[in-house]
């Protein structure tokens, strides 16, 4: 069995971060979202992985390499434009051959991995198996309609009037039957070849299409709110460890990881928190559910429920919360004095904030 990982999207909902970085490489708990998916694929015993890449191909290649760090073998498959999930299957035919495969969206996050799902699929081999989960806003997703026996009878992409609240999670399992389906459909009104249309083709052709409704944690990390929520979820599993240095006048409470080369002095950190390698925290407060990447500086400031990317500094700022701060950003005081700040800052930004 092979895996097809989609990492070619533009990430418009995460701009300005994604103007200079692939959305699949934005870190959650200081590790790129894409890496969690590749680890889940490896844990399921899949070794041959095709990664569909677009404009950010060079960055993805640099981060993932040949896949050996994950125990997989990676083949890169260029996609000229984000023309739909079914188009990705279409262009990956030479790589996939006649093998069964799992298709995994590179910006999706599933707690617990996919091993059980892959084992079930291998044992029973339906033509397609989809994952579903209940969502409060089904108009934003592909939505499945099930009959009284729980069989999939219809799929619709981002319907204006949804027939259920069951959204398709970004993991699909297919036999080679899907190749005929993707060749048989036409582009949607969005100009894309929709995977939902291909699966609907299988249903209409009386093929065996099954679903599994998951109750565990799943997020599409395509926007800032969901990215922060996934960061929160992962940080809840952090084991406390201090590999850097923490001064005696600092207070560390709960699950806090201080990585090698990091220095904490005169500060209070309340976990779960990760302080990345080489980062300096001085006379500061870092609150729960915050991940600070490597080589950052948090000084004379308070920050909570946020993600700070590599090489950024927050200095002299009274309060930052629910923020996603890009690489090499400087956050400093400005004349006015609000009680809290919520920021979404692209790489290399410079912002002045009252304090």
Buried (B, 14 or more C-beta within 10 A) or exposed (E): BBBBBBBBBBBEBBBEBBEBBBBBBBBBBBBBBBBBBBBBBBBBEBBBBBBBBBBBBEBBBEBBEEBEEBBBEBBBBEBEEBBBBBBBBBBBBEBBEEEBBBBBBBBBBBBEBBBEBBEBBEEEEBBBBBBBBEBEEBEBBBBBBBEEEEEBBBBBBBBEEBBBBBBBBBBBBBBBBBBEBBBEBEBBEEEBBBBBBBBBBBBEEEBBBBBBBBEEBBBBBBBBEBBBBBBBBBBBEBEBEBEBEBEEEBEBEEBBBBBEBBBBBBBBBBBBBBBBBBBBBBBBBBBBBBBBBBBBBBBBBBBBBBBBBBBBBBBBBBBBBBBBBBBBBBBBBEEEEEEEBBBBBBBEBEBEBEB
